[in-house]
Amino acid sequence: MAQTERNGPLTRLAGKAKEVAGEVIGNEDLAREGRAGEAGARR
């Protein structure tokens, strides 16, 4: 399995965690960073 294939789901999960954390604490920059990380992991 290639390195990117293994990291894709973990990167997506980390992005989602950042997005949710940012929304909960009201930090839009963190939420935006999380959404960007999720989108990048799907490529």
N, C-alpha and C positions, 0 to 999 in steps of 0.2 A: 504494500500500500504506500502510495506517495505521501510525502510530508504534508502537502496541502490538503489531501483527502482526509487525513487524520485530524488536522487542525480546523477544518471547516466547521464541523458541528460545535467544537469548543469555542471557536471564535464567535460563532453566531450566538451561543449561550452567553458568553461574556458581554457581547453587545447588548443583548436583551436585558441582562442584569444591570448594565449601566443605564440603559434607557429607563427602566422601571425605577431605579434608585434616584435618578435625576428628576423624574416626575413626582416621586414621593416627597423629596426634600425641596422641590421647587427650583431645581437647578437646570434651567433649559439647556445650558451648554453641555452638561453631562448627558442629558437625554438625547441631544442632537448627536453627540459623539457615539452614543450607543446605537442609534439608528444607522449611522454611517458604518459602524463596525459590522452590524448585521448585513447591510447591503453588500459590503465588501466580501463577506464570507460566502455569499451566495453565488459569486462569480465563478 
